[in-house]
Amino acid sequence: MSLFLLEGKFPMKKNAMMMFALIAALVLAGCKEEKPQEPVQTVEWFKAHQAEREARLAKCNANPGELAATPNCVNASRAESSSVWSKRGGIKAPAALTFEKNDGK
Protein backbone atom coordinates (compact mmCIF):
# COMPACT_ATOMS: atom_id res chain seq x y z
CA MET A 1 0.00 0.00 0.00
CA SER A 2 1.24 3.46 -0.72
CA LEU A 3 1.18 6.33 1.72
CA PHE A 4 -1.66 7.93 -0.26
CA LEU A 5 -3.92 4.98 0.51
CA LEU A 6 -3.06 5.18 4.19
CA GLU A 7 -4.03 8.84 4.45
CA GLY A 8 -7.52 8.49 5.80
CA LYS A 9 -7.33 5.06 7.44
CA PHE A 10 -4.18 5.12 9.57
CA PRO A 11 -2.98 8.68 10.29
CA MET A 12 -0.82 7.60 13.23
CA LYS A 13 0.92 4.96 11.16
CA LYS A 14 1.78 7.53 8.52
CA ASN A 15 3.21 9.89 11.14
CA ALA A 16 5.23 7.10 12.70
CA MET A 17 6.64 6.08 9.32
CA MET A 18 7.57 9.67 8.51
CA MET A 19 9.25 10.08 11.91
CA PHE A 20 11.17 6.82 11.43
CA ALA A 21 12.34 7.93 7.96
CA LEU A 22 13.48 11.29 9.36
CA ILE A 23 15.41 9.69 12.22
CA ALA A 24 17.01 7.15 9.86
CA ALA A 25 18.10 9.94 7.50
CA LEU A 26 19.65 11.92 10.36
CA VAL A 27 21.51 8.88 11.69
CA LEU A 28 22.84 7.94 8.27
CA ALA A 29 23.92 11.51 7.54
CA GLY A 30 26.32 11.35 10.47
CA CYS A 31 27.99 8.13 9.28
CA LYS A 32 30.36 9.65 6.73
CA GLU A 33 33.96 9.07 7.69
CA GLU A 34 35.93 12.28 7.60
CA LYS A 35 39.65 12.07 6.94
CA PRO A 36 41.81 14.76 8.53
CA GLN A 37 42.72 17.42 6.00
CA GLU A 38 46.42 17.89 5.40
CA PRO A 39 47.76 21.27 4.30
CA VAL A 40 47.99 21.66 0.53
CA GLN A 41 51.49 22.58 -0.63
CA THR A 42 52.12 24.49 -3.85
CA VAL A 43 54.20 23.39 -6.83
CA GLU A 44 56.83 25.96 -5.85
CA TRP A 45 56.98 24.55 -2.33
CA PHE A 46 57.54 21.02 -3.67
CA LYS A 47 60.26 22.36 -6.01
CA ALA A 48 62.08 23.83 -3.00
CA HIS A 49 61.63 20.73 -0.79
CA GLN A 50 62.99 17.73 -2.70
CA ALA A 51 62.83 15.23 0.18
CA GLU A 52 59.17 16.02 0.87
CA ARG A 53 58.40 15.88 -2.87
CA GLU A 54 59.98 12.42 -3.18
CA ALA A 55 58.13 11.18 -0.08
CA ARG A 56 54.82 12.51 -1.42
CA LEU A 57 55.38 10.93 -4.85
CA ALA A 58 56.21 7.58 -3.24
CA LYS A 59 52.99 7.78 -1.21
CA CYS A 60 50.97 8.78 -4.29
CA ASN A 61 52.46 6.00 -6.42
CA ALA A 62 51.74 3.43 -3.71
CA ASN A 63 47.99 4.18 -3.87
CA PRO A 64 47.22 5.93 -7.17
CA GLY A 65 43.56 4.96 -7.24
CA GLU A 66 42.79 6.94 -4.12
CA LEU A 67 45.53 9.60 -4.04
CA ALA A 68 46.54 10.44 -7.63
CA ALA A 69 44.00 13.25 -8.02
CA THR A 70 44.62 14.86 -4.62
CA PRO A 71 46.08 18.39 -4.70
CA ASN A 72 49.39 17.43 -3.06
CA CYS A 73 49.98 14.52 -5.45
CA VAL A 74 49.23 16.69 -8.47
CA ASN A 75 51.46 19.51 -7.21
CA ALA A 76 54.32 17.15 -6.32
CA SER A 77 54.09 15.52 -9.75
CA ARG A 78 54.15 18.88 -11.52
CA ALA A 79 57.11 20.02 -9.42
CA GLU A 80 58.94 16.80 -10.32
CA SER A 81 58.23 17.26 -14.02
CA SER A 82 59.32 20.87 -13.87
CA SER A 83 62.57 20.04 -12.11
CA VAL A 84 63.35 17.25 -14.60
CA TRP A 85 62.78 19.61 -17.53
CA SER A 86 64.90 22.35 -15.97
CA LYS A 87 67.79 19.88 -15.39
CA ARG A 88 67.63 18.97 -19.06
CA GLY A 89 67.76 22.58 -20.09
CA GLY A 90 64.05 23.01 -20.66
CA ILE A 91 62.42 23.07 -24.04
CA LYS A 92 64.66 24.80 -26.52
CA ALA A 93 63.27 26.34 -29.66
CA PRO A 94 64.90 25.04 -32.83
CA ALA A 95 67.32 27.37 -34.58
CA ALA A 96 65.82 29.49 -37.31
CA LEU A 97 66.24 28.17 -40.82
CA THR A 98 68.52 30.18 -43.06
CA PHE A 99 68.42 30.10 -46.82
CA GLU A 100 71.41 30.71 -48.99
CA LYS A 101 70.98 32.27 -52.33
CA ASN A 102 71.81 29.83 -55.09
CA ASP A 103 73.14 31.60 -58.20
CA GLY A 104 73.02 28.42 -60.23
CA LYS A 105 76.72 27.70 -59.88
C-alpha positions as CSV (number, residue, x, y, z in Angstrom):
1,M,0.0,0.0,0.0
2,S,1.2,3.5,-0.7
3,L,1.2,6.3,1.7
4,F,-1.7,7.9,-0.3
5,L,-3.9,5.0,0.5
6,L,-3.1,5.2,4.2
7,E,-4.0,8.8,4.5
8,G,-7.5,8.5,5.8
9,K,-7.3,5.1,7.4
10,F,-4.2,5.1,9.6
11,P,-3.0,8.7,10.3
12,M,-0.8,7.6,13.2
13,K,0.9,5.0,11.2
14,K,1.8,7.5,8.5
15,N,3.2,9.9,11.1
16,A,5.2,7.1,12.7
17,M,6.6,6.1,9.3
18,M,7.6,9.7,8.5
19,M,9.2,10.1,11.9
20,F,11.2,6.8,11.4
21,A,12.3,7.9,8.0
22,L,13.5,11.3,9.4
23,I,15.4,9.7,12.2
24,A,17.0,7.2,9.9
25,A,18.1,9.9,7.5
26,L,19.7,11.9,10.4
27,V,21.5,8.9,11.7
28,L,22.8,7.9,8.3
29,A,23.9,11.5,7.5
30,G,26.3,11.3,10.5
31,C,28.0,8.1,9.3
32,K,30.4,9.6,6.7
33,E,34.0,9.1,7.7
34,E,35.9,12.3,7.6
35,K,39.6,12.1,6.9
36,P,41.8,14.8,8.5
37,Q,42.7,17.4,6.0
38,E,46.4,17.9,5.4
39,P,47.8,21.3,4.3
40,V,48.0,21.7,0.5
41,Q,51.5,22.6,-0.6
42,T,52.1,24.5,-3.8
43,V,54.2,23.4,-6.8
44,E,56.8,26.0,-5.9
45,W,57.0,24.5,-2.3
46,F,57.5,21.0,-3.7
47,K,60.3,22.4,-6.0
48,A,62.1,23.8,-3.0
49,H,61.6,20.7,-0.8
50,Q,63.0,17.7,-2.7
51,A,62.8,15.2,0.2
52,E,59.2,16.0,0.9
53,R,58.4,15.9,-2.9
54,E,60.0,12.4,-3.2
55,A,58.1,11.2,-0.1
56,R,54.8,12.5,-1.4
57,L,55.4,10.9,-4.9
58,A,56.2,7.6,-3.2
59,K,53.0,7.8,-1.2
60,C,51.0,8.8,-4.3
61,N,52.5,6.0,-6.4
62,A,51.7,3.4,-3.7
63,N,48.0,4.2,-3.9
64,P,47.2,5.9,-7.2
65,G,43.6,5.0,-7.2
66,E,42.8,6.9,-4.1
67,L,45.5,9.6,-4.0
68,A,46.5,10.4,-7.6
69,A,44.0,13.2,-8.0
70,T,44.6,14.9,-4.6
71,P,46.1,18.4,-4.7
72,N,49.4,17.4,-3.1
73,C,50.0,14.5,-5.5
74,V,49.2,16.7,-8.5
75,N,51.5,19.5,-7.2
76,A,54.3,17.1,-6.3
77,S,54.1,15.5,-9.7
78,R,54.2,18.9,-11.5
79,A,57.1,20.0,-9.4
80,E,58.9,16.8,-10.3
81,S,58.2,17.3,-14.0
82,S,59.3,20.9,-13.9
83,S,62.6,20.0,-12.1
84,V,63.3,17.3,-14.6
85,W,62.8,19.6,-17.5
86,S,64.9,22.3,-16.0
87,K,67.8,19.9,-15.4
88,R,67.6,19.0,-19.1
89,G,67.8,22.6,-20.1
90,G,64.1,23.0,-20.7
91,I,62.4,23.1,-24.0
92,K,64.7,24.8,-26.5
93,A,63.3,26.3,-29.7
94,P,64.9,25.0,-32.8
95,A,67.3,27.4,-34.6
96,A,65.8,29.5,-37.3
97,L,66.2,28.2,-40.8
98,T,68.5,30.2,-43.1
99,F,68.4,30.1,-46.8
100,E,71.4,30.7,-49.0
101,K,71.0,32.3,-52.3
102,N,71.8,29.8,-55.1
103,D,73.1,31.6,-58.2
104,G,73.0,28.4,-60.2
105,K,76.7,27.7,-59.9
